[in-house]
Amino acid sequence: MAVTIPTLLGDGARLPEYKTPGSAGADLRARLDATLWLKPMERRAVPTGLRIELPEGYEAQVRPRSGLALEKGLTCLNSPGTIDSDYRGEIRVILINLGSEAVRIEDGDRIAQLVISSCVRADFEPVDIIAGSARGEGGFGSTGV
């Protein structure tokens, strides 16, 4: 089922784009007035020029692009970043350079991907005990590495 997402474009911004029919994530592009250089271990919120209107019950997740992570060490902090259905501000991507060399980002470069997901809101209820499971309290590597 396709969901139509109203998208407001700032000057020079481009719509998110799925590169293949099987793509889960649509590419987000940088919207910059000048070249941006990210030094090793530097982080920056990179603008996209996009604002979206998600239907209630949906979220958008901002995720790294695997090629940028592998080839340049560029990834997203707070990943996946969540865009809530009631947020109307500009989508900005928090990038960090984990590589050993500075990375150049130009206007229009694909910098991240956007995944639209349905989400369920829970009603949290305090109780005195919760049901056990085979895993129990095992965490952080308890199922193997």
N, C-alpha and C positions, 0 to 999 in steps of 0.2 A: 504494500500500500504506500503510495507516494503522499507526502505531506507538503503542501505549498507553504513556503516560508516567505512572507513579505520581507524584502530586503531593501534598505535605504542605502544608496550609494553616494559617498562623498565624491568631490571632484577627483577624477582619475582612478577611482576604485573600480575593481572588477568583481563580478559575481563569483562565488565559490564554484569550482568546476570539478566534476567527477571525470577522471582520466580514462577509465575503462567501464564497461557495463557492470562488472562485478565489484567495483570500488565501493567500500563502506564509507570512506572519508572523501570529502570534497576539498580540494586544495584551496588554502587561503593564501593571498598574495600581499606582500608588503606594499603599503602606500606611503612613499617617502618623497620629500622634496629634494633630498640630497643623498648621496651614497652614505651608508652607515657601515662603520668598521667595528666589529666586536673582537676585542682582544681576548686572549686566553683567560678564562674564569670571569669574564665580564658578562653581565646580564643587562637586558634592556627590554622594556615593553614596546614592542614594534606595532605601529598602527596599521590597520587594514583598510580604513575608510568605510567600513561596513557597520550597519546597525541592523538587527533582525528582530522580528516579532514572532516569537514561538508561541504555539498554542499551549494553553494550560495542560499539564500532564506530560510535557516534553521538556527535554534539556538539550543543549548542544555541548559537545565535548571537544575541546581543542587538544590535539595530540601532535606529537612530533612526526616529522617525515623521516622514514627509516634511512633513505639515501643520504640525507644531510647528516644524520647521526653517525652513520658508518663512515662516510667519506670526509666529513669536516669536523666531527665532534660537536655539531650544533644540535641542541635539543630544547625542549620546553620544560621550564620549571612548573611546579604545581600541575603535573601532568597525571591524568587528564584535567585540564582546567574546565570548570563547569560554568556554562552560561545558563542562568535560570530563565524561566518563561516570562518573568516580570522585569527583566533587565532590558533597558532600551539604549544604553550607551554604546559607544564605539567598541567593536571587538579589537582588542590588542593582544598580541601574543608575547608572553614572557619567554624570551630566548636566552640561553646561556651557551657560551662557547667553552666546551670541555676539551677542546683540541689544544694542540701545542702551537698553532699559528693563528694570526688574526684572520677573521672571516669577513669578506665583503658582502654586504647585502644591498641590492639595488631596488629601486622602485619596480614593482611588478614581479619580483622574485617569489617563487612558491616557498613559503616559510613554515607552514604547518598544515594540518588537515582538520576538518570540521566533521564530526559525526553527530547526527541527530538521533536521539534515543527517547523512547517513552520511559517514564519513570513513575514509580508508585510511591505515594506518601504513606508512611506508617502512622498508626496510632500507638504510641509508646505507653505501656501500662506497667506500673511497678508490681512486682510479685515477690514472694519470699524464696522461691526456688524455681529453677528452670530444668527442663528435661535433660537427662544425660545423653551422650552419644558415644559411638565407638572411639572417636578421636579425643573426646574429653577436653582437657585444658591444653593439650599439646599445640604449640604454635612455633613460629620462627624456625623452620627446618625440621619439625617433628615428623613430617611425612617423607623425609629424605631430601637430598640435594640434587 
